[in-house]
Amino acid sequence: MQEAAANQKTFKTERGKVKFAGDFMSNENGKPRSLVSSIAILLRNTTWKCGKVERLIVDYLRKRAQRFGKFHTPVKEMLTHFRVNGKKRNEFLDAIRRLEKRRIIKIEISH
């Protein structure tokens, strides 16, 4: 039991505590985070070695930052803007995860 507690890492963010346990991520209430209800924040304006969907996401966030001065956008709003459903929706969410892994965007959990 203590080994599981030792493997579980927590850190405090601006919006609360986040627990990491392997690939599973949950907030302080123990509920898994939902990528759709999160906010995407543009960190770097680069699309080098990115695929078509990743470029569309970065371009959308960049244009939004230029027009409105907001570097953060709800993922749900991007889903409605690009009109993705079904399999394309999963590909879109995977592209967001890849961008986060490459540290081009940051995903923040919204409460």
Buried (B, 14 or more C-beta within 10 A) or exposed (E): EEEEEEEEEEEEEEEEEBBEEEEEBBBEEEEEBEBEEBBBBBBEEEBEEBEEBBEBBBEBBBEBBEEEEEBBBBBBEBBEEBEBEEEEBEEBBEBBEBBBEBEBBBBBBBE
